[in-house]
Each structure stands twice: as structure tokens, then as C-alpha cells.
Amino acid sequence: MEHTHEHTHTHSHDGVEHTHTHTHPHDHEGHEHTHDHVHGAAAGEEKTTAVLRYMLDHNVHHCAELKELAQGLSGEAQHQLLHAVEAFDEANGHLAKAIEAMQK
């Protein structure tokens, strides 16, 4: 089941406040495991897709945890942690696109 997540955060640079909104698609199928026996290249691609789905789901949860931790911080520490959240979101978007491309 594919869906999107959006988050917004605000931070400032040199006293000027900026708000960033990011949206990325992903699904939560990474925890479903099949026991089909596929041979050859298809087996390798199936395993790769499963690993990518797991990693995407895992990263989404870490991203949410980092965002929550950032709410308890201030100043440069919060600013940097929110940039880490942005990086996770960007990486998650790329992972989702890679999974999608493998499904075609």
C-alpha cells in the first residue's frame, strides 16, 4: 500500500526563519515475507526489493524518531537534527523510487 508522508519544519539562518515542507512516497510492505522459491536473476531482484522495502520502512521510523527528538532541542543542535531529518526524507524518496522502478 503506497502512500506519502509530509513534514514541515522551521529553522533560521542568520536570524531569518525558513520553513521547509517535504513529501515522499513509500509503502509499508517491507515486513511481508514470502516463501516462494524463485530461481536465477528474479530471485536476486526479489531479495533486493525486499531488503530495500525493509530499509525504507526502517528509515521512515528513524526519521520520525529524529524529528521527535529535535522537538526537545533548540539552537544549532535542533537545526542540525532537522537537517538530518531532511536527508533521511530525501534518501527515503530515492529508495521508494528505486523500489518502484524495480516493480516495472
N, CA, C and O atoms as a GROMACS GRO file, in nm:
protein
  416
    1MET      N    1   0.084  -0.116   0.000
    1MET     CA    2   0.000   0.000   0.000
    1MET      C    3   0.089   0.124   0.000
    1MET      O    4   0.152   0.156   0.101
    2GLU      N    5   0.094   0.192  -0.113
    2GLU     CA    6   0.180   0.309  -0.122
    2GLU      C    7   0.105   0.432  -0.076
    2GLU      O    8  -0.014   0.448  -0.104
    3HIS      N    9   0.174   0.519  -0.004
    3HIS     CA   10   0.118   0.646   0.039
    3HIS      C   11   0.232   0.745   0.057
    3HIS      O   12   0.348   0.709   0.042
    4THR      N   13   0.198   0.868   0.089
    4THR     CA   14   0.301   0.969   0.106
    4THR      C   15   0.302   1.020   0.248
    4THR      O   16   0.202   1.014   0.320
    5HIS      N   17   0.416   1.070   0.288
    5HIS     CA   18   0.432   1.136   0.417
    5HIS      C   19   0.481   1.276   0.391
    5HIS      O   20   0.566   1.298   0.304
    6GLU      N   21   0.430   1.371   0.466
    6GLU     CA   22   0.474   1.508   0.451
    6GLU      C   23   0.511   1.560   0.588
    6GLU      O   24   0.445   1.529   0.687
    7HIS      N   25   0.615   1.638   0.595
    7HIS     CA   26   0.650   1.702   0.720
    7HIS      C   27   0.701   1.842   0.691
    7HIS      O   28   0.751   1.871   0.582
    8THR      N   29   0.688   1.927   0.788
    8THR     CA   30   0.732   2.065   0.777
    8THR      C   31   0.815   2.098   0.900
    8THR      O   32   0.780   2.057   1.011
    9HIS      N   33   0.922   2.169   0.881
    9HIS     CA   34   0.995   2.220   0.996
    9HIS      C   35   1.045   2.359   0.965
    9HIS      O   36   1.063   2.398   0.849
   10THR      N   37   1.066   2.434   1.072
   10THR     CA   38   1.111   2.572   1.059
   10THR      C   39   1.243   2.586   1.130
   10THR      O   40   1.262   2.533   1.240
   11HIS      N   41   1.335   2.658   1.070
   11HIS     CA   42   1.461   2.690   1.134
   11HIS      C   43   1.507   2.824   1.081
   11HIS      O   44   1.450   2.878   0.986
   12SER      N   45   1.611   2.879   1.142
   12SER     CA   46   1.656   3.010   1.097
   12SER      C   47   1.804   3.007   1.060
   12SER      O   48   1.883   2.929   1.113
   13HIS      N   49   1.837   3.093   0.968
   13HIS     CA   50   1.975   3.117   0.926
   13HIS      C   51   2.000   3.265   0.944
   13HIS      O   52   1.931   3.348   0.885
   14ASP      N   53   2.098   3.298   1.024
   14ASP     CA   54   2.134   3.438   1.047
   14ASP      C   55   2.013   3.523   1.083
   14ASP      O   56   1.999   3.636   1.036
   15GLY      N   57   1.925   3.469   1.167
   15GLY     CA   58   1.808   3.542   1.215
   15GLY      C   59   1.690   3.541   1.120
   15GLY      O   60   1.586   3.598   1.154
   16VAL      N   61   1.701   3.480   1.004
   16VAL     CA   62   1.590   3.473   0.908
   16VAL      C   63   1.530   3.333   0.916
   16VAL      O   64   1.600   3.233   0.895
   17GLU      N   65   1.402   3.326   0.945
   17GLU     CA   66   1.336   3.198   0.963
   17GLU      C   67   1.291   3.141   0.830
   17GLU      O   68   1.239   3.212   0.744
   18HIS      N   69   1.311   3.009   0.813
   18HIS     CA   70   1.272   2.938   0.692
   18HIS      C   71   1.186   2.819   0.730
   18HIS      O   72   1.209   2.755   0.832
   19THR      N   73   1.087   2.790   0.647
   19THR     CA   74   1.006   2.670   0.665
   19THR      C   75   1.023   2.582   0.543
   19THR      O   76   1.017   2.630   0.429
   20HIS      N   77   1.043   2.454   0.566
   20HIS     CA   78   1.060   2.357   0.458
   20HIS      C   79   0.955   2.249   0.472
   20HIS      O   80   0.932   2.197   0.581
   21THR      N   81   0.892   2.214   0.362
   21THR     CA   82   0.798   2.104   0.359
   21THR      C   83   0.850   2.000   0.261
   21THR      O   84   0.894   2.034   0.150
   22HIS      N   85   0.846   1.875   0.301
   22HIS     CA   86   0.894   1.766   0.218
   22HIS      C   87   0.787   1.658   0.211
   22HIS      O   88   0.723   1.627   0.311
   23THR      N   89   0.768   1.601   0.094
   23THR     CA   90   0.676   1.490   0.075
   23THR      C   91   0.750   1.379   0.004
   23THR      O   92   0.825   1.404  -0.091
   24HIS      N   93   0.731   1.258   0.050
   24HIS     CA   94   0.791   1.145  -0.020
   24HIS      C   95   0.698   1.025  -0.015
   24HIS      O   96   0.630   1.002   0.085
   25PRO      N   97   0.694   0.949  -0.124
   25PRO     CA   98   0.608   0.830  -0.128
   25PRO      C   99   0.683   0.708  -0.074
   25PRO      O  100   0.805   0.698  -0.086
   26HIS      N  101   0.608   0.618  -0.014
   26HIS     CA  102   0.664   0.490   0.025
   26HIS      C  103   0.552   0.395   0.065
   26HIS      O  104   0.436   0.435   0.075
   27ASP      N  105   0.589   0.271   0.086
   27ASP     CA  106   0.490   0.176   0.133
   27ASP      C  107   0.545   0.101   0.252
   27ASP      O  108   0.663   0.112   0.286
   28HIS      N  109   0.460   0.025   0.316
   28HIS     CA  110   0.500  -0.049   0.436
   28HIS      C  111   0.495  -0.198   0.411
   28HIS      O  112   0.465  -0.275   0.502
   29GLU      N  113   0.523  -0.240   0.290
   29GLU     CA  114   0.518  -0.381   0.258
   29GLU      C  115   0.646  -0.454   0.295
   29GLU      O  116   0.656  -0.575   0.274
   30GLY      N  117   0.744  -0.383   0.350
   30GLY     CA  118   0.873  -0.442   0.381
   30GLY      C  119   0.869  -0.551   0.485
   30GLY      O  120   0.963  -0.629   0.497
   31HIS      N  121   0.759  -0.557   0.562
   31HIS     CA  122   0.753  -0.660   0.666
   31HIS      C  123   0.682  -0.786   0.619
   31HIS      O  124   0.670  -0.882   0.695
   32GLU      N  125   0.635  -0.785   0.496
   32GLU     CA  126   0.573  -0.904   0.443
   32GLU      C  127   0.682  -0.992   0.385
   32GLU      O  128   0.766  -0.945   0.308
   33HIS      N  129   0.681  -1.118   0.419
   33HIS     CA  130   0.783  -1.210   0.369
   33HIS      C  131   0.716  -1.324   0.297
   33HIS      O  132   0.618  -1.381   0.346
   34THR      N  133   0.767  -1.357   0.183
   34THR     CA  134   0.714  -1.470   0.110
   34THR      C  135   0.812  -1.586   0.117
   34THR      O  136   0.931  -1.566   0.144
   35HIS      N  137   0.762  -1.702   0.094
   35HIS     CA  138   0.847  -1.821   0.095
   35HIS      C  139   0.845  -1.889  -0.040
   35HIS      O  140   0.866  -2.010  -0.050
   36ASP      N  141   0.819  -1.811  -0.145
   36ASP     CA  142   0.822  -1.865  -0.280
   36ASP      C  143   0.967  -1.896  -0.316
   36ASP      O  144   1.059  -1.830  -0.268
   37HIS      N  145   0.985  -1.993  -0.397
   37HIS     CA  146   1.118  -2.029  -0.441
   37HIS      C  147   1.135  -1.987  -0.586
   37HIS      O  148   1.084  -2.052  -0.677
   38VAL      N  149   1.207  -1.877  -0.605
   38VAL     CA  150   1.231  -1.825  -0.739
   38VAL      C  151   1.379  -1.844  -0.768
   38VAL      O  152   1.463  -1.826  -0.679
   39HIS      N  153   1.411  -1.879  -0.888
   39HIS     CA  154   1.549  -1.907  -0.924
   39HIS      C  155   1.604  -1.803  -1.020
   39HIS      O  156   1.528  -1.735  -1.090
   40GLY      N  157   1.736  -1.791  -1.024
   40GLY     CA  158   1.802  -1.705  -1.120
   40GLY      C  159   1.795  -1.558  -1.082
   40GLY      O  160   1.787  -1.523  -0.965
   41ALA      N  161   1.797  -1.472  -1.184
   41ALA     CA  162   1.801  -1.327  -1.164
   41ALA      C  163   1.679  -1.278  -1.088
   41ALA      O  164   1.690  -1.185  -1.007
   42ALA      N  165   1.564  -1.339  -1.112
   42ALA     CA  166   1.442  -1.296  -1.043
   42ALA      C  167   1.455  -1.314  -0.892
   42ALA      O  168   1.405  -1.231  -0.816
   43ALA      N  169   1.522  -1.419  -0.848
   43ALA     CA  170   1.540  -1.442  -0.705
   43ALA      C  171   1.626  -1.330  -0.645
   43ALA      O  172   1.595  -1.281  -0.536
   44GLY      N  173   1.732  -1.290  -0.714
   44GLY     CA  174   1.817  -1.184  -0.664
   44GLY      C  175   1.744  -1.051  -0.659
   44GLY      O  176   1.761  -0.974  -0.564
   45GLU      N  177   1.664  -1.024  -0.760
   45GLU     CA  178   1.588  -0.899  -0.763
   45GLU      C  179   1.480  -0.898  -0.655
   45GLU      O  180   1.455  -0.795  -0.593
   46GLU      N  181   1.417  -1.012  -0.632
   46GLU     CA  182   1.314  -1.022  -0.528
   46GLU      C  183   1.376  -0.995  -0.391
   46GLU      O  184   1.319  -0.924  -0.308
   47LYS      N  185   1.493  -1.053  -0.368
   47LYS     CA  186   1.561  -1.032  -0.240
   47LYS      C  187   1.602  -0.885  -0.226
   47LYS      O  188   1.586  -0.827  -0.118
   48THR      N  189   1.654  -0.826  -0.331
   48THR     CA  190   1.694  -0.685  -0.328
   48THR      C  191   1.574  -0.596  -0.298
   48THR      O  192   1.584  -0.504  -0.217
   49THR      N  193   1.461  -0.623  -0.363
   49THR     CA  194   1.340  -0.545  -0.339
   49THR      C  195   1.297  -0.557  -0.193
   49THR      O  196   1.261  -0.458  -0.130
   50ALA      N  197   1.300  -0.678  -0.140
   50ALA     CA  198   1.261  -0.699   0.000
   50ALA      C  199   1.353  -0.622   0.094
   50ALA      O  200   1.306  -0.562   0.191
   51VAL      N  201   1.482  -0.625   0.068
   51VAL     CA  202   1.577  -0.552   0.153
   51VAL      C  203   1.553  -0.402   0.143
   51VAL      O  204   1.554  -0.332   0.244
   52LEU      N  205   1.531  -0.352   0.021
   52LEU     CA  206   1.505  -0.209   0.005
   52LEU      C  207   1.377  -0.166   0.075
   52LEU      O  208   1.373  -0.060   0.137
   53ARG      N  209   1.275  -0.246   0.066
   53ARG     CA  210   1.149  -0.214   0.136
   53ARG      C  211   1.171  -0.211   0.287
   53ARG      O  212   1.123  -0.121   0.356
   54TYR      N  213   1.244  -0.309   0.338
   54TYR     CA  214   1.274  -0.312   0.481
   54TYR      C  215   1.351  -0.186   0.521
   54TYR      O  216   1.319  -0.122   0.621
   55MET      N  217   1.453  -0.152   0.443
   55MET     CA  218   1.535  -0.035   0.475
   55MET      C  219   1.453   0.093   0.471
   55MET      O  220   1.470   0.180   0.556
   56LEU      N  221   1.364   0.105   0.374
   56LEU     CA  222   1.279   0.223   0.364
   56LEU      C  223   1.190   0.235   0.486
   56LEU      O  224   1.181   0.342   0.547
   57ASP      N  225   1.125   0.127   0.522
   57ASP     CA  226   1.037   0.129   0.640
   57ASP      C  227   1.117   0.163   0.766
   57ASP      O  228   1.073   0.243   0.849
   58HIS      N  229   1.233   0.104   0.778
   58HIS     CA  230   1.322   0.127   0.892
   58HIS      C  231   1.363   0.275   0.898
   58HIS      O  232   1.359   0.337   1.005
   59ASN      N  233   1.401   0.331   0.783
   59ASN     CA  234   1.442   0.471   0.778
   59ASN      C  235   1.327   0.565   0.811
   59ASN      O  236   1.347   0.666   0.879
   60VAL      N  237   1.207   0.533   0.766
   60VAL     CA  238   1.090   0.617   0.796
   60VAL      C  239   1.070   0.625   0.947
   60VAL      O  240   1.042   0.732   1.001
   61HIS      N  241   1.084   0.512   1.014
   61HIS     CA  242   1.068   0.512   1.160
   61HIS      C  243   1.180   0.591   1.228
   61HIS      O  244   1.155   0.665   1.323
   62HIS      N  245   1.303   0.575   1.181
   62HIS     CA  246   1.414   0.653   1.238
   62HIS      C  247   1.393   0.802   1.216
   62HIS      O  248   1.420   0.883   1.304
   63CYS      N  249   1.345   0.836   1.099
   63CYS     CA  250   1.321   0.976   1.066
   63CYS      C  251   1.219   1.036   1.163
   63CYS      O  252   1.239   1.147   1.213
   64ALA      N  253   1.112   0.964   1.189
   64ALA     CA  254   1.010   1.011   1.283
   64ALA      C  255   1.069   1.027   1.423
   64ALA      O  256   1.038   1.123   1.494
   65GLU      N  257   1.154   0.934   1.463
   65GLU     CA  258   1.218   0.943   1.595
   65GLU      C  259   1.310   1.064   1.604
   65GLU      O  260   1.311   1.135   1.705
   66LEU      N  261   1.386   1.088   1.498
   66LEU     CA  262   1.476   1.204   1.498
   66LEU      C  263   1.397   1.334   1.504
   66LEU      O  264   1.436   1.428   1.574
   67LYS      N  265   1.287   1.340   1.430
   67LYS     CA  266   1.203   1.460   1.431
   67LYS      C  267   1.149   1.485   1.571
   67LYS      O  268   1.147   1.599   1.618
   68GLU      N  269   1.106   1.380   1.637
   68GLU     CA  270   1.055   1.392   1.774
   68GLU      C  271   1.165   1.438   1.868
   68GLU      O  272   1.141   1.524   1.953
   69LEU      N  273   1.284   1.383   1.856
   69LEU     CA  274   1.396   1.424   1.940
   69LEU      C  275   1.430   1.571   1.917
   69LEU      O  276   1.464   1.642   2.011
   70ALA      N  277   1.421   1.616   1.793
   70ALA     CA  278   1.454   1.755   1.760
   70ALA      C  279   1.361   1.852   1.832
   70ALA      O  280   1.402   1.964   1.865
   71GLN      N  281   1.238   1.811   1.857
   71GLN     CA  282   1.143   1.899   1.924
   71GLN      C  283   1.188   1.933   2.067
   71GLN      O  284   1.150   2.036   2.122
   72GLY      N  285   1.270   1.846   2.125
   72GLY     CA  286   1.320   1.870   2.260
   72GLY      C  287   1.451   1.947   2.264
   72GLY      O  288   1.504   1.973   2.371
   73LEU      N  289   1.502   1.985   2.148
   73LEU     CA  290   1.628   2.058   2.140
   73LEU      C  291   1.604   2.200   2.094
   73LEU      O  292   1.493   2.237   2.057
   74SER      N  293   1.709   2.279   2.098
   74SER     CA  294   1.699   2.415   2.046
   74SER      C  295   1.834   2.452   1.985
   74SER      O  296   1.932   2.378   1.995
   75GLY      N  297   1.836   2.566   1.921
   75GLY     CA  298   1.960   2.618   1.866
   75GLY      C  299   2.017   2.531   1.756
   75GLY      O  300   1.945   2.467   1.680
   76GLU      N  301   2.150   2.531   1.750
   76GLU     CA  302   2.221   2.462   1.643
   76GLU      C  303   2.198   2.311   1.646
   76GLU      O  304   2.192   2.247   1.541
   77ALA      N  305   2.185   2.253   1.765
   77ALA     CA  306   2.161   2.109   1.775
   77ALA      C  307   2.029   2.073   1.707
   77ALA      O  308   2.022   1.977   1.630
   78GLN      N  309   1.924   2.150   1.734
   78GLN     CA  310   1.795   2.125   1.670
   78GLN      C  311   1.805   2.146   1.519
   78GLN      O  312   1.754   2.067   1.440
   79HIS      N  313   1.871   2.253   1.481
   79HIS     CA  314   1.889   2.287   1.340
   79HIS      C  315   1.956   2.170   1.265
   79HIS      O  316   1.909   2.130   1.159
   80GLN      N  317   2.063   2.118   1.319
   80GLN     CA  318   2.135   2.010   1.254
   80GLN      C  319   2.054   1.881   1.251
   80GLN      O  320   2.056   1.808   1.153
   81LEU      N  321   1.982   1.854   1.358
   81LEU     CA  322   1.900   1.734   1.362
   81LEU      C  323   1.788   1.742   1.258
   81LEU      O  324   1.754   1.642   1.195
   82LEU      N  325   1.730   1.859   1.241
   82LEU     CA  326   1.626   1.876   1.140
   82LEU      C  327   1.684   1.862   0.999
   82LEU      O  328   1.615   1.815   0.908
   83HIS      N  329   1.808   1.902   0.980
   83HIS     CA  330   1.874   1.877   0.851
   83HIS      C  331   1.894   1.727   0.830
   83HIS      O  332   1.883   1.678   0.718
   84ALA      N  333   1.924   1.654   0.936
   84ALA     CA  334   1.937   1.508   0.926
   84ALA      C  335   1.803   1.447   0.885
   84ALA      O  336   1.798   1.355   0.804
   85VAL      N  337   1.694   1.500   0.941
   85VAL     CA  338   1.560   1.453   0.904
   85VAL      C  339   1.536   1.479   0.755
   85VAL      O  340   1.483   1.392   0.685
   86GLU      N  341   1.574   1.596   0.707
   86GLU     CA  342   1.562   1.627   0.564
   86GLU      C  343   1.639   1.526   0.480
   86GLU      O  344   1.589   1.478   0.378
   87ALA      N  345   1.760   1.494   0.523
   87ALA     CA  346   1.843   1.400   0.448
   87ALA      C  347   1.779   1.261   0.446
   87ALA      O  348   1.779   1.194   0.342
   88PHE      N  349   1.724   1.218   0.560
   88PHE     CA  350   1.654   1.090   0.564
   88PHE      C  351   1.536   1.092   0.467
   88PHE      O  352   1.514   0.997   0.393
   89ASP      N  353   1.459   1.201   0.468
   89ASP     CA  354   1.344   1.212   0.379
   89ASP      C  355   1.386   1.205   0.233
   89ASP      O  356   1.322   1.137   0.153
   90GLU      N  357   1.493   1.273   0.200
   90GLU     CA  358   1.540   1.271   0.062
   90GLU      C  359   1.584   1.130   0.024
   90GLU      O  360   1.549   1.080  -0.083
   91ALA      N  361   1.660   1.066   0.112
   91ALA     CA  362   1.706   0.929   0.085
   91ALA      C  363   1.587   0.834   0.074
   91ALA      O  364   1.586   0.745  -0.012
   92ASN      N  365   1.488   0.852   0.159
   92ASN     CA  366   1.369   0.766   0.154
   92ASN      C  367   1.295   0.782   0.022
   92ASN      O  368   1.242   0.685  -0.032
   93GLY      N  369   1.290   0.903  -0.029
   93GLY     CA  370   1.228   0.926  -0.159
   93GLY      C  371   1.301   0.851  -0.269
   93GLY      O  372   1.238   0.794  -0.358
   94HIS      N  373   1.433   0.853  -0.264
   94HIS     CA  374   1.512   0.781  -0.364
   94HIS      C  375   1.493   0.629  -0.351
   94HIS      O  376   1.481   0.559  -0.451
   95LEU      N  377   1.489   0.580  -0.228
   95LEU     CA  378   1.464   0.436  -0.208
   95LEU      C  379   1.328   0.397  -0.264
   95LEU      O  380   1.316   0.295  -0.331
   96ALA      N  381   1.226   0.478  -0.237
   96ALA     CA  382   1.091   0.449  -0.286
   96ALA      C  383   1.090   0.446  -0.439
   96ALA      O  384   1.025   0.359  -0.498
   97LYS      N  385   1.160   0.539  -0.502
   97LYS     CA  386   1.165   0.542  -0.648
   97LYS      C  387   1.240   0.420  -0.704
   97LYS      O  388   1.202   0.366  -0.807
   98ALA      N  389   1.344   0.378  -0.635
   98ALA     CA  390   1.417   0.259  -0.678
   98ALA      C  391   1.327   0.135  -0.670
   98ALA      O  392   1.327   0.052  -0.761
   99ILE      N  393   1.252   0.124  -0.562
   99ILE     CA  394   1.160   0.010  -0.546
   99ILE      C  395   1.055   0.014  -0.657
   99ILE      O  396   1.024  -0.088  -0.719
  100GLU      N  397   1.001   0.132  -0.681
  100GLU     CA  398   0.901   0.148  -0.786
  100GLU      C  399   0.957   0.107  -0.923
  100GLU      O  400   0.890   0.039  -1.000
  101ALA      N  401   1.078   0.150  -0.951
  101ALA     CA  402   1.141   0.117  -1.079
  101ALA      C  403   1.162  -0.033  -1.093
  101ALA      O  404   1.153  -0.087  -1.203
  102MET      N  405   1.191  -0.101  -0.983
  102MET     CA  406   1.213  -0.246  -0.989
  102MET      C  407   1.082  -0.321  -1.012
  102MET      O  408   1.084  -0.435  -1.060
  103GLN      N  409   0.970  -0.259  -0.980
  103GLN     CA  410   0.840  -0.323  -0.997
  103GLN      C  411   0.789  -0.317  -1.141
  103GLN      O  412   0.693  -0.386  -1.176
  104LYS      N  413   0.852  -0.234  -1.223
  104LYS     CA  414   0.806  -0.217  -1.362
  104LYS      C  415   0.860  -0.325  -1.451
  104LYS      O  416   0.831  -0.326  -1.571
   0.00000   0.00000   0.00000
